[in-house]
């Protein structure tokens, strides 16, 4: 059931407390953690997510699982162990320190050091288990607001338009030294491009002109409705035809641009995954069935890397000022999307606290700015 209409009354539980901008995380939601192809049968991958160590693995039989990457015995990372299969236990994760074995659901299956007459019940020991989902070739992890009494997820991960042409054609990732809030508003900011991204094939401050774009509320977010790309966005011209693009943002941190050129499609998806309070992983994933990708992929990869490095460099500069915790000024219309993000985040937290359906605070509007 979509989060906008989910009935939360049946799953009453503690909810996340309100947090200031640049503090805390959106909880009771799905975060992107990896591509499906990155976790093969038998793999055990260590990730850090919202400051927590998370083991994402797949049994040799293909079952995907997620659990806290700490053995409750002596705190060794479970990801440093191995998958084993013992009679009557099925596949288990064996800790590298003392051989304690855990089923994929986190329940302890065996403690090898116990002798037969010691009446200790291993199954009473549990490692925190994380709900995981695979969708469109991606793996998502549910981060709950109450790990002591977790409930089943009340909504599924987002489904993105334009996932065509088989597996992702291009993937680039980079860690930004920033809280996810600053990373989100930095990437959706429409006014920084001419100053931060100085490429001949993009746009510069010398080609700035007024933009006017219509926006509408969408599921847990908003969208710049489908439109022809700006005339000073030269990169779109290589697609030929008459491209039409729609740019969407959705909580907790997904931004995608869906481009249609006749019957062909391009999807540029950006997933923002908070690693810690001060580090956010930016993963950009591209799908397309457009012929130009076969030719332009090396140039596109170079461009994506350049954009990420430039944005990352600006984040580092911004951190010099943020150390002093200054008050930030938000203006209309160029900063309206950043304001909407903050409103969406506050409403999500409030709706969970009050155990009621999410009410999107974004209203349809036309925004104007220069870039």
ZADONU-563587 format. One line per field, with one value per atom (N, C-alpha, C): atom name; residue number from 1; x, y, z. Coordinates in steps of 0.02 Angstrom, whole numbers. Atoms other than C-alpha are relative to their C-alpha. Layout:
atom	CA  ...
n	NUM  ...
c1	X  ...
c2	Y  ...
c3	Z  ...
END
This chain:
atom	N  CA  C  N  CA  C  N  CA  C  N  CA  C  N  CA  C  N  CA  C  N  CA  C  N  CA  C  N  CA  C  N  CA  C  N  CA  C  N  CA  C  N  CA  C  N  CA  C  N  CA  C  N  CA  C  N  CA  C  N  CA  C  N  CA  C  N  CA  C  N  CA  C  N  CA  C  N  CA  C  N  CA  C  N  CA  C  N  CA  C  N  CA  C  N  CA  C  N  CA  C  N  CA  C  N  CA  C  N  CA  C  N  CA  C  N  CA  C  N  CA  C  N  CA  C  N  CA  C  N  CA  C  N  CA  C  N  CA  C  N  CA  C  N  CA  C  N  CA  C  N  CA  C  N  CA  C  N  CA  C  N  CA  C  N  CA  C  N  CA  C  N  CA  C  N  CA  C  N  CA  C  N  CA  C  N  CA  C  N  CA  C  N  CA  C  N  CA  C  N  CA  C  N  CA  C  N  CA  C  N  CA  C  N  CA  C  N  CA  C  N  CA  C  N  CA  C  N  CA  C  N  CA  C  N  CA  C  N  CA  C  N  CA  C  N  CA  C  N  CA  C  N  CA  C  N  CA  C  N  CA  C  N  CA  C  N  CA  C  N  CA  C  N  CA  C  N  CA  C  N  CA  C  N  CA  C  N  CA  C  N  CA  C  N  CA  C  N  CA  C  N  CA  C  N  CA  C  N  CA  C  N  CA  C  N  CA  C  N  CA  C  N  CA  C  N  CA  C  N  CA  C  N  CA  C  N  CA  C  N  CA  C  N  CA  C  N  CA  C  N  CA  C  N  CA  C  N  CA  C  N  CA  C  N  CA  C  N  CA  C  N  CA  C  N  CA  C  N  CA  C  N  CA  C  N  CA  C  N  CA  C  N  CA  C  N  CA  C  N  CA  C  N  CA  C  N  CA  C  N  CA  C  N  CA  C  N  CA  C  N  CA  C  N  CA  C  N  CA  C  N  CA  C  N  CA  C  N  CA  C  N  CA  C  N  CA  C  N  CA  C  N  CA  C  N  CA  C  N  CA  C  N  CA  C  N  CA  C  N  CA  C  N  CA  C  N  CA  C  N  CA  C  N  CA  C  N  CA  C  N  CA  C  N  CA  C  N  CA  C  N  CA  C  N  CA  C  N  CA  C  N  CA  C  N  CA  C  N  CA  C  N  CA  C  N  CA  C  N  CA  C  N  CA  C  N  CA  C  N  CA  C  N  CA  C  N  CA  C  N  CA  C  N  CA  C  N  CA  C  N  CA  C  N  CA  C  N  CA  C  N  CA  C  N  CA  C  N  CA  C  N  CA  C  N  CA  C  N  CA  C  N  CA  C  N  CA  C  N  CA  C  N  CA  C  N  CA  C  N  CA  C  N  CA  C  N  CA  C  N  CA  C  N  CA  C  N  CA  C  N  CA  C  N  CA  C  N  CA  C  N  CA  C  N  CA  C  N  CA  C  N  CA  C  N  CA  C  N  CA  C  N  CA  C  N  CA  C  N  CA  C  N  CA  C  N  CA  C  N  CA  C  N  CA  C  N  CA  C  N  CA  C  N  CA  C  N  CA  C  N  CA  C  N  CA  C  N  CA  C  N  CA  C  N  CA  C  N  CA  C  N  CA  C  N  CA  C  N  CA  C  N  CA  C  N  CA  C  N  CA  C  N  CA  C  N  CA  C  N  CA  C  N  CA  C  N  CA  C  N  CA  C  N  CA  C  N  CA  C  N  CA  C  N  CA  C  N  CA  C  N  CA  C  N  CA  C  N  CA  C  N  CA  C  N  CA  C  N  CA  C  N  CA  C  N  CA  C  N  CA  C  N  CA  C  N  CA  C  N  CA  C  N  CA  C  N  CA  C  N  CA  C  N  CA  C  N  CA  C  N  CA  C  N  CA  C  N  CA  C  N  CA  C  N  CA  C  N  CA  C  N  CA  C  N  CA  C  N  CA  C  N  CA  C  N  CA  C  N  CA  C  N  CA  C  N  CA  C  N  CA  C  N  CA  C  N  CA  C  N  CA  C  N  CA  C  N  CA  C  N  CA  C  N  CA  C  N  CA  C  N  CA  C  N  CA  C  N  CA  C  N  CA  C  N  CA  C  N  CA  C  N  CA  C  N  CA  C  N  CA  C  N  CA  C  N  CA  C  N  CA  C  N  CA  C  N  CA  C  N  CA  C  N  CA  C  N  CA  C  N  CA  C  N  CA  C  N  CA  C  N  CA  C  N  CA  C  N  CA  C  N  CA  C  N  CA  C  N  CA  C  N  CA  C  N  CA  C  N  CA  C  N  CA  C  N  CA  C  N  CA  C  N  CA  C  N  CA  C  N  CA  C  N  CA  C  N  CA  C  N  CA  C  N  CA  C  N  CA  C  N  CA  C  N  CA  C  N  CA  C  N  CA  C  N  CA  C  N  CA  C  N  CA  C  N  CA  C  N  CA  C  N  CA  C  N  CA  C  N  CA  C  N  CA  C  N  CA  C  N  CA  C  N  CA  C  N  CA  C  N  CA  C  N  CA  C  N  CA  C  N  CA  C  N  CA  C  N  CA  C  N  CA  C  N  CA  C  N  CA  C  N  CA  C  N  CA  C  N  CA  C  N  CA  C  N  CA  C  N  CA  C  N  CA  C  N  CA  C  N  CA  C  N  CA  C  N  CA  C  N  CA  C  N  CA  C  N  CA  C  N  CA  C  N  CA  C  N  CA  C  N  CA  C  N  CA  C  N  CA  C  N  CA  C  N  CA  C  N  CA  C  N  CA  C  N  CA  C  N  CA  C  N  CA  C  N  CA  C  N  CA  C  N  CA  C  N  CA  C  N  CA  C  N  CA  C  N  CA  C  N  CA  C  N  CA  C  N  CA  C  N  CA  C  N  CA  C  N  CA  C  N  CA  C  N  CA  C
n	1  1  1  2  2  2  3  3  3  4  4  4  5  5  5  6  6  6  7  7  7  8  8  8  9  9  9  10  10  10  11  11  11  12  12  12  13  13  13  14  14  14  15  15  15  16  16  16  17  17  17  18  18  18  19  19  19  20  20  20  21  21  21  22  22  22  23  23  23  24  24  24  25  25  25  26  26  26  27  27  27  28  28  28  29  29  29  30  30  30  31  31  31  32  32  32  33  33  33  34  34  34  35  35  35  36  36  36  37  37  37  38  38  38  39  39  39  40  40  40  41  41  41  42  42  42  43  43  43  44  44  44  45  45  45  46  46  46  47  47  47  48  48  48  49  49  49  50  50  50  51  51  51  52  52  52  53  53  53  54  54  54  55  55  55  56  56  56  57  57  57  58  58  58  59  59  59  60  60  60  61  61  61  62  62  62  63  63  63  64  64  64  65  65  65  66  66  66  67  67  67  68  68  68  69  69  69  70  70  70  71  71  71  72  72  72  73  73  73  74  74  74  75  75  75  76  76  76  77  77  77  78  78  78  79  79  79  80  80  80  81  81  81  82  82  82  83  83  83  84  84  84  85  85  85  86  86  86  87  87  87  88  88  88  89  89  89  90  90  90  91  91  91  92  92  92  93  93  93  94  94  94  95  95  95  96  96  96  97  97  97  98  98  98  99  99  99  100  100  100  101  101  101  102  102  102  103  103  103  104  104  104  105  105  105  106  106  106  107  107  107  108  108  108  109  109  109  110  110  110  111  111  111  112  112  112  113  113  113  114  114  114  115  115  115  116  116  116  117  117  117  118  118  118  119  119  119  120  120  120  121  121  121  122  122  122  123  123  123  124  124  124  125  125  125  126  126  126  127  127  127  128  128  128  129  129  129  130  130  130  131  131  131  132  132  132  133  133  133  134  134  134  135  135  135  136  136  136  137  137  137  138  138  138  139  139  139  140  140  140  141  141  141  142  142  142  143  143  143  144  144  144  145  145  145  146  146  146  147  147  147  148  148  148  149  149  149  150  150  150  151  151  151  152  152  152  153  153  153  154  154  154  155  155  155  156  156  156  157  157  157  158  158  158  159  159  159  160  160  160  161  161  161  162  162  162  163  163  163  164  164  164  165  165  165  166  166  166  167  167  167  168  168  168  169  169  169  170  170  170  171  171  171  172  172  172  173  173  173  174  174  174  175  175  175  176  176  176  177  177  177  178  178  178  179  179  179  180  180  180  181  181  181  182  182  182  183  183  183  184  184  184  185  185  185  186  186  186  187  187  187  188  188  188  189  189  189  190  190  190  191  191  191  192  192  192  193  193  193  194  194  194  195  195  195  196  196  196  197  197  197  198  198  198  199  199  199  200  200  200  201  201  201  202  202  202  203  203  203  204  204  204  205  205  205  206  206  206  207  207  207  208  208  208  209  209  209  210  210  210  211  211  211  212  212  212  213  213  213  214  214  214  215  215  215  216  216  216  217  217  217  218  218  218  219  219  219  220  220  220  221  221  221  222  222  222  223  223  223  224  224  224  225  225  225  226  226  226  227  227  227  228  228  228  229  229  229  230  230  230  231  231  231  232  232  232  233  233  233  234  234  234  235  235  235  236  236  236  237  237  237  238  238  238  239  239  239  240  240  240  241  241  241  242  242  242  243  243  243  244  244  244  245  245  245  246  246  246  247  247  247  248  248  248  249  249  249  250  250  250  251  251  251  252  252  252  253  253  253  254  254  254  255  255  255  256  256  256  257  257  257  258  258  258  259  259  259  260  260  260  261  261  261  262  262  262  263  263  263  264  264  264  265  265  265  266  266  266  267  267  267  268  268  268  269  269  269  270  270  270  271  271  271  272  272  272  273  273  273  274  274  274  275  275  275  276  276  276  277  277  277  278  278  278  279  279  279  280  280  280  281  281  281  282  282  282  283  283  283  284  284  284  285  285  285  286  286  286  287  287  287  288  288  288  289  289  289  290  290  290  291  291  291  292  292  292  293  293  293  294  294  294  295  295  295  296  296  296  297  297  297  298  298  298  299  299  299  300  300  300  301  301  301  302  302  302  303  303  303  304  304  304  305  305  305  306  306  306  307  307  307  308  308  308  309  309  309  310  310  310  311  311  311  312  312  312  313  313  313  314  314  314  315  315  315  316  316  316  317  317  317  318  318  318  319  319  319  320  320  320  321  321  321  322  322  322  323  323  323  324  324  324  325  325  325  326  326  326  327  327  327  328  328  328  329  329  329  330  330  330  331  331  331  332  332  332  333  333  333  334  334  334  335  335  335  336  336  336  337  337  337  338  338  338  339  339  339  340  340  340  341  341  341  342  342  342  343  343  343  344  344  344  345  345  345  346  346  346  347  347  347  348  348  348  349  349  349  350  350  350  351  351  351  352  352  352  353  353  353  354  354  354  355  355  355  356  356  356  357  357  357  358  358  358  359  359  359  360  360  360  361  361  361  362  362  362  363  363  363  364  364  364  365  365  365  366  366  366  367  367  367  368  368  368  369  369  369  370  370  370  371  371  371
c1	42  0  44  -41  73  0  -6  136  -50  46  19  -67  66  -132  5  -8  -60  -37  33  -165  50  -52  -39  -28  28  -160  11  -8  -132  72  -70  56  29  -23  71  67  -66  250  34  -35  373  21  -15  406  59  -58  555  -18  10  571  18  -17  574  73  -71  748  10  -17  825  32  -32  890  74  -70  1057  11  -6  1020  -50  45  945  -16  17  870  -75  68  703  0  4  654  -66  58  523  -7  0  572  56  -47  678  58  -60  857  33  -39  952  67  -64  1105  47  -44  1170  -41  32  1133  -5  9  1068  61  -56  1213  64  -58  1336  0  5  1274  -18  10  1298  -13  11  1249  64  -57  1365  35  -33  1416  -25  17  1419  34  -27  1441  -14  8  1471  -15  18  1386  -9  18  1365  -58  62  1191  -29  25  1130  42  -45  1282  -2  5  1240  36  -31  1343  -52  52  1232  33  -23  1274  -55  45  1189  29  -27  1208  -52  43  1137  23  -19  1133  18  -17  1200  -62  64  1018  -33  26  989  -42  41  896  39  -29  934  -17  14  950  41  -36  1006  0  -5  1067  54  -51  1168  67  -65  1350  43  -37  1401  -22  17  1408  -13  17  1321  45  -44  1453  58  -60  1614  8  3  1566  41  -35  1664  -50  45  1591  -20  23  1484  21  -20  1533  70  -68  1710  -2  6  1643  -14  14  1576  -69  63  1419  16  -10  1408  -68  62  1278  10  -4  1255  -66  62  1129  -51  54  963  -1  -3  1016  -12  2  1014  62  -56  1130  1  -7  1196  63  -58  1319  42  -44  1466  48  -46  1560  72  -70  1747  36  -36  1789  -9  13  1704  -48  40  1599  -74  73  1428  -33  33  1305  -70  64  1155  -36  41  1013  -9  9  975  -51  48  831  29  -33  957  -1  5  914  62  -59  1062  -18  14  1066  45  -46  1216  55  -60  1353  46  -42  1492  34  -37  1576  -43  43  1425  8  0  1429  -71  68  1278  -42  40  1225  -7  8  1233  -65  67  1052  -5  4  1082  -37  41  958  24  -27  1048  -54  52  884  -29  23  848  43  -44  991  -16  16  952  44  -32  1048  -55  51  946  -3  11  871  -32  27  833  -43  37  692  37  -32  766  -47  40  686  45  -30  746  -53  48  661  39  -30  714  77  -73  889  35  -29  917  -21  14  924  -14  20  834  -4  2  845  -48  48  706  33  -28  768  -57  56  643  16  -9  616  4  -1  604  32  -34  736  -15  14  684  -65  64  509  -20  14  513  -64  60  354  17  -10  339  -9  8  361  -72  69  195  -4  1  246  62  -54  362  47  -46  515  -30  27  483  13  -9  461  11  -20  547  -19  17  490  63  -56  605  57  -51  703  -6  6  728  69  -63  861  40  -36  904  34  -35  1034  20  -22  1092  59  -52  1202  61  -55  1307  -14  6  1337  62  -55  1445  -21  15  1456  57  -50  1545  -28  20  1541  12  -4  1505  8  -10  1565  -53  54  1395  -58  63  1232  -44  42  1101  -42  40  998  37  -38  1136  14  -11  1170  -62  63  986  -11  16  962  54  -52  1130  -11  11  1084  -63  61  910  2  -7  971  7  -3  935  47  -37  1045  76  -73  1219  36  -31  1248  49  -45  1323  65  -59  1449  43  -37  1495  19  -12  1483  20  -27  1594  26  -19  1594  -25  21  1585  -65  59  1448  -61  56  1338  -26  21  1302  47  -44  1396  -39  33  1356  -12  9  1371  -62  60  1220  -62  57  1105  -60  61  925  -56  54  760  -34  36  676  -67  66  493  -24  17  445  -59  58  283  18  -12  290  -66  59  163  21  -15  154  -2  -1  195  7  -3  202  63  -54  311  49  -47  384  -34  25  361  36  -31  402  -3  2  451  -31  39  320  34  -35  369  3  -12  444  58  -59  569  60  -59  747  16  -19  814  46  -40  895  74  -72  1060  27  -24  1072  23  -24  1181  3  -9  1203  -61  60  1022  -2  5  1052  26  -27  1149  -53  53  987  -40  37  914  -74  73  728  -23  28  623  -7  3  667  -47  42  543  21  -27  602  -45  34  521  48  -47  622  -39  40  555  45  -34  609  -49  42  545  40  -31  583  17  -44  698  56  -54  824  9  -4  785  -18  13  795  12  -10  768  -25  19  758  -18  25  652  -9  -1  683  -31  30  577  18  -16  636  -37  41  498  -18  13  483  58  -59  656  -1  1  688  71  -61  829  -23  14  818  67  -59  950  -24  23  921  58  -49  1016  -29  20  1004  47  -39  1062  -8  1  1108  42  -40  1160  42  -46  1313  5  -2  1334  -32  25  1280  40  -43  1425  25  -20  1440  -61  56  1316  27  -20  1341  -49  38  1282  11  -5  1245  -43  36  1198  -3  12  1121  -39  32  1072  -24  27  959  -21  23  918  -5  2  864  14  -17  924  68  -61  1058  61  -56  1164  42  -38  1214  59  -55  1321  61  -54  1424  25  -17  1418  17  -10  1441  66  -63  1628  -1  3  1594  -49  48  1441  30  -32  1541  48  -46  1673  -37  39  1540  -31  30  1453  53  -54  1619  19  -18  1659  -52  53  1490  4  -4  1508  59  -59  1683  -10  13  1628  -49  48  1478  33  -35  1588  48  -45  1715  -37  40  1580  -25  20  1517  57  -57  1692  9  -4  1695  -57  57  1521  12  -13  1579  41  -39  1702  -45  48  1554  -46  47  1440  30  -32  1569  -23  20  1505  -75  72  1322  -37  34  1261  -73  68  1080  2  0  1042  -61  53  938  -28  33  811  -44  39  736  -46  42  594  25  25  590  57  -57  765  9  -8  762  -65  65  580  3  -4  625  33  -32  740  -50  52  595  -49  47  480  30  -32  606  -6  4  609  -71  70  419  -20  14  407  28  -32  529  -38  37  435  -67  65  268  6  -9  336  9  -12  400  -65  62  237  -53  51  127  15  -18  224  -13  11  216  -74  72  29  -36  27  2  -60  52  -97  31  -27  -80  41  -42  54  -41  36  -19  52  -52  92  -11  8  122  13  -17  178  -63  55  56  26  -21  62  19  -24  160  45  -48  260  56  -57  435  41  -41  548  67  -68  736  44  -49  890  55  -58  1021  22
c2	-60  0  62  -60  172  35  -33  270  56  -55  414  -23  24  304  -56  56  177  14  -6  145  -21  14  159  -17  10  135  -70  69  -52  -16  14  -35  53  -52  86  -18  11  104  68  -63  239  26  -31  362  47  -43  469  69  -67  633  51  -52  795  18  -18  845  63  -61  1007  -17  11  1028  -16  21  938  -45  44  826  -58  56  653  -27  34  540  -12  23  498  -76  71  328  -30  38  195  8  -8  198  -42  41  114  41  -31  162  -48  38  104  -18  20  3  -30  32  -92  -22  32  -160  -75  72  -338  -39  36  -391  4  -7  -335  -49  49  -467  -67  64  -638  -55  55  -806  -16  13  -838  63  -62  -655  24  -35  -564  68  -67  -375  44  -46  -252  70  -69  -82  38  -42  64  43  -34  141  34  -40  282  -12  11  249  -70  69  64  -47  50  -83  -51  43  -184  -51  54  -352  -15  19  -379  -62  62  -558  -38  45  -692  -70  69  -875  -31  34  -998  -21  16  -1041  62  -61  -858  44  -41  -793  62  -63  -610  12  -14  -557  61  -55  -411  -7  4  -410  46  -43  -305  -36  32  -339  -1  7  -372  -65  60  -541  20  -21  -521  -31  32  -631  45  -42  -529  55  -59  -399  -6  8  -473  11  -8  -424  -68  63  -566  -5  1  -516  -27  29  -575  -76  73  -752  -33  38  -876  -32  38  -964  -74  72  -1144  -34  38  -1281  -62  56  -1404  -39  40  -1548  30  -26  -1483  75  -73  -1300  39  -37  -1254  44  -46  -1114  50  -47  -1008  42  -44  -865  -17  22  -925  56  -52  -797  -25  20  -798  -7  -2  -779  -65  61  -924  -48  47  -1004  1  -4  -950  6  2  -980  31  -36  -872  -14  9  -906  68  -64  -773  47  -43  -710  28  -27  -670  -44  44  -813  -43  42  -904  -73  71  -1083  -46  44  -1150  40  -26  -1109  -60  60  -1236  -16  13  -1215  -33  33  -1283  -75  73  -1462  -23  26  -1576  14  -7  -1557  72  -71  -1366  25  -16  -1310  74  -68  -1147  -2  2  -1106  52  -48  -1027  40  -34  -984  60  -59  -856  61  -54  -752  20  -24  -643  60  -59  -524  40  -41  -377  -15  15  -420  61  -56  -289  -26  17  -308  24  -18  -308  -17  12  -299  8  -9  -321  25  -29  -213  34  -30  -166  -3  9  -234  36  -36  -137  -33  26  -186  58  -52  -81  -30  21  -91  45  -36  -40  19  -24  68  23  -13  66  52  -47  196  -34  35  63  -69  64  -74  -51  47  -150  -38  32  -190  15  -18  -182  -30  24  -197  -12  12  -258  66  -61  -120  9  -13  -37  28  -18  14  -30  32  -51  54  -49  32  32  -33  155  -40  30  94  58  -56  205  -12  7  239  -3  -3  206  -49  51  56  -49  37  -15  -22  21  -102  -48  49  -237  32  -26  -201  73  -70  -25  7  -11  45  35  -39  157  11  -10  168  35  -35  293  19  -16  323  40  -40  445  17  -21  485  74  -71  665  7  -12  729  49  -43  798  -42  31  758  -6  12  692  61  -59  852  48  -45  959  -30  33  830  4  -3  826  69  -67  1014  24  -18  1032  -28  32  910  25  -24  982  76  -72  1163  18  -15  1237  57  -61  1392  -7  5  1323  -23  30  1240  43  -41  1386  19  -20  1418  -59  59  1245  -47  47  1143  38  -39  1228  -47  41  1115  32  -30  1170  -29  33  1043  9  -10  1098  71  -70  1280  40  -43  1427  62  -61  1591  48  -44  1673  -17  20  1576  -1  1  1606  38  -37  1652  -25  15  1647  -67  64  1477  6  4  1446  -72  71  1268  -13  19  1192  -61  54  1078  -25  31  956  -46  50  851  -70  71  667  -42  45  515  14  -15  569  51  -47  710  47  -47  822  -11  7  833  65  -50  961  -35  38  908  -2  13  844  62  -61  980  -11  1  1012  27  -26  1034  71  -69  1210  4  -8  1276  5  -4  1305  -62  65  1123  -41  28  1064  -76  72  885  -38  34  843  -6  -2  881  -64  62  719  -54  50  623  5  -9  696  5  -2  708  59  -51  808  -28  30  749  38  -30  780  -32  26  763  18  -13  750  -17  8  771  -6  16  695  -9  14  695  -36  39  571  -14  20  544  -74  -42  492  34  -31  532  -30  25  485  58  -51  604  -32  31  545  45  -36  619  -52  48  521  37  -33  571  -46  37  514  34  -24  531  -46  46  458  -60  61  277  -20  16  275  38  -29  314  2  -5  369  14  -14  360  12  -17  448  5  4  399  15  -15  473  -25  26  378  30  -28  468  -45  47  347  27  -26  416  -56  47  323  15  -24  426  70  -69  598  47  -46  673  -29  30  559  -27  23  526  -29  32  405  21  -20  473  -53  51  334  22  -19  382  -60  60  245  19  -17  256  -63  51  145  34  -28  171  -54  41  84  43  -46  232  -21  23  188  43  -44  338  -22  22  255  -43  42  130  39  -42  270  49  -56  404  -21  23  295  24  -24  336  74  -73  523  16  -10  512  -16  19  421  55  -54  557  61  -57  691  -10  15  606  6  -4  589  73  -70  772  36  -32  827  -18  22  722  32  -30  787  74  -71  966  12  -7  944  -18  20  854  54  -54  994  58  -55  1123  -18  21  1020  12  -11  1027  74  -72  1216  22  -18  1230  -20  24  1129  50  -51  1268  50  -46  1382  -33  35  1252  -16  13  1222  50  -53  1384  3  6  1331  64  -64  1487  -11  2  1527  4  2  1487  38  -39  1598  -38  35  1514  51  -48  1619  -35  24  1594  33  68  1528  -50  44  1458  -51  45  1379  -34  28  1325  -76  73  1142  -20  14  1146  9  -10  1216  -58  56  1080  -63  59  947  3  -6  1014  -9  10  1020  -74  71  842  -41  36  781  10  -14  868  -35  33  800  -75  73  623  -17  14  630  10  -14  708  -53  50  582  -66  62  437  8  -12  515  -4  -2  543  -62  63  373  14  -17  445  0  -1  446  63  -56  557  47  -50  720  44  -37  793  75  -72  977  41  -36  1022  16  -21  1121  15  -15  1139  73  -69  1293  5  -14  1372  43  -34  1424  33  -37  1551  16  -16  1574  9  -5  1611  -50  45  1482  -14
c3	0  0  0  1  -43  67  -65  106  9  -5  65  29  -21  106  51  -47  228  65  -65  384  53  -48  524  69  -67  668  25  -21  669  17  -13  688  46  -46  834  30  -28  892  8  -6  944  -68  64  803  7  -3  757  25  -25  849  -53  49  748  5  2  695  -40  36  637  -67  64  460  11  -8  445  60  -58  595  -8  -1  612  -69  63  479  -5  12  401  12  -18  474  -22  24  439  -76  72  256  -30  36  123  -27  28  79  -49  48  -74  31  -28  -25  -51  49  -177  -61  58  -350  14  -10  -353  -25  29  -463  42  -44  -328  57  -54  -206  -30  32  -282  51  -48  -204  38  -43  -57  25  -21  -39  68  -62  128  -3  11  106  61  -56  247  -26  16  233  66  -56  351  -24  20  347  61  -56  460  63  -56  570  28  -24  589  -48  44  523  -23  28  407  -47  44  329  -50  54  161  -32  27  101  -39  38  -9  11  -10  32  -68  62  -95  -38  33  -130  -30  31  -178  45  -46  -23  22  -21  11  73  -70  193  23  -29  300  76  -73  481  25  -31  601  -2  12  563  63  -63  743  33  -37  828  73  -68  998  54  -48  1080  18  -13  1062  -52  44  931  -64  64  784  -57  57  614  -29  29  549  -74  70  372  -10  4  412  6  -6  436  -66  61  310  4  3  253  6  -8  311  -1  0  299  41  -46  441  0  -2  457  48  -42  523  8  -10  516  -64  62  333  -5  7  278  58  -55  420  -10  1  444  62  -54  549  18  -23  654  -2  7  623  67  -64  809  40  -39  901  -34  38  766  14  -9  827  -68  65  687  5  1  640  -65  59  521  -34  35  389  33  -35  499  65  -59  637  61  -57  755  5  -11  831  -8  12  769  41  -36  865  33  -34  991  9  0  959  66  -62  1129  54  -50  1224  -1  -3  1284  12  3  1285  62  -61  1467  23  -17  1465  -33  25  1450  -19  26  1357  -66  59  1221  -51  49  1071  -36  39  983  37  -36  1120  -17  19  1050  -72  66  901  -19  29  791  -35  31  730  -75  71  561  -33  38  428  -58  60  302  -62  63  126  -57  60  -45  -61  66  -223  -47  47  -352  -56  59  -529  1  -1  -502  56  -56  -340  66  -67  -156  47  -48  -25  70  -71  165  37  -41  284  66  -63  428  45  -44  570  53  -54  704  67  -64  839  -9  10  823  54  -55  990  -12  14  927  -72  71  737  -26  35  637  -73  71  459  -38  39  329  -24  21  288  -70  71  112  -32  38  -24  -27  30  -104  -62  60  -245  -63  67  -423  -48  42  -551  -73  71  -730  -42  47  -876  14  -11  -808  -59  62  -983  -23  30  -1085  41  -40  -959  61  -58  -825  -10  3  -783  -47  50  -921  29  -29  -810  73  -72  -622  25  -32  -530  71  -70  -342  30  -35  -229  69  -67  -43  8  -16  4  75  -71  172  25  -21  218  26  -20  304  -62  58  184  -17  14  203  -47  41  130  -69  64  -6  -44  37  -57  -29  25  -70  -48  47  -157  -69  65  -294  -35  31  -322  -14  8  -320  -74  71  -493  -19  15  -477  2  -8  -442  -64  59  -612  -38  40  -708  35  -37  -569  23  -24  -506  -57  55  -667  -63  56  -793  -54  57  -946  -65  64  -1127  -25  27  -1161  45  -45  -1016  -7  4  -978  43  -39  -907  21  -23  -820  -58  57  -991  -41  38  -1057  44  -46  -909  -29  15  -941  45  -46  -851  -18  7  -825  34  -30  -787  -7  0  -738  46  -40  -675  44  -48  -521  27  -29  -449  56  -52  -291  -29  19  -313  64  -57  -198  41  -47  -49  -30  30  -154  -48  50  -305  -65  66  -490  -39  52  -618  -60  48  -744  -69  63  -915  -44  38  -1023  -48  43  -1162  38  -36  -1096  -20  13  -1084  -60  61  -1242  13  -15  -1152  34  -25  -1093  -60  63  -1235  0  -3  -1173  -27  23  -1217  -76  73  -1400  -33  30  -1428  -5  3  -1399  -64  61  -1558  13  -6  -1593  41  -43  -1471  70  -67  -1295  46  -53  -1154  65  -63  -975  58  -63  -804  56  -54  -645  65  -59  -483  60  -64  -301  45  -46  -170  63  -63  14  -1  -41  91  -39  37  -46  -70  68  -226  -47  50  -374  -69  65  -552  -56  60  -725  -53  48  -847  -67  65  -1029  -51  55  -1176  -66  68  -1356  -47  38  -1462  43  -38  -1405  45  -40  -1326  67  -67  -1143  30  -42  -1027  71  -70  -839  35  -40  -734  73  -69  -552  47  -52  -405  67  -65  -240  53  -55  -82  61  -55  56  57  -56  227  30  -32  288  74  -69  446  0  -4  507  -44  37  410  -66  64  257  -36  41  116  -65  64  -29  -55  58  -196  -54  52  -322  -59  60  -499  -47  39  -605  -63  64  -789  -35  44  -893  -65  63  -1076  -53  61  -1235  -61  54  -1339  -30  33  -1467  18  -12  -1419  60  -58  -1255  -19  21  -1347  -22  25  -1422  53  -44  -1288  71  -69  -1132  30  -30  -1107  15  -11  -1124  56  -53  -1012  68  -63  -878  23  -16  -886  27  -22  -870  69  -65  -723  54  -49  -631  13  -8  -664  42  -39  -597  74  -69  -440  36  -32  -406  13  -10  -430  57  -55  -316  67  -61  -188  23  -17  -195  31  -28  -163  70  -67  -15  50  -45  60  16  -13  39  46  -42  114  72  -68  265  40  -35  305  35  -31  338  50  -44  416  68  -65  554  53  -46  631  12  -9  625  -16  16  533  -17  25  498  -76  73  315  -27  31  201  -59  55  86  -36  38  -54  -50  55  -178  -63  13  -312  -4  11  -331  56  -57  -157  20  -18  -160  7  -6  -190  65  -64  -39  57  -51  64  0  4  0  32  -30  50  77  -73  228  25  -18  233  -4  8  168  58  -55  299  65  -63  441  0  3  381  7  -8  367  74  -70  546  41  -37  608  -13  16  518  35  -36  595  74  -71  768  17  -12  754  -27  27  669  -46  48  525  -70  68  335  -13  21  259  -45  39  188  -35  37  52  6  -9  94  -63  61  -83  -40  42  -189  -70  69  -378  -7  7  -428  -62  52  -567  30  -29  -513  -54  48  -598  32  -22  -583  -60  54  -685  10  -1  -728  -71
END
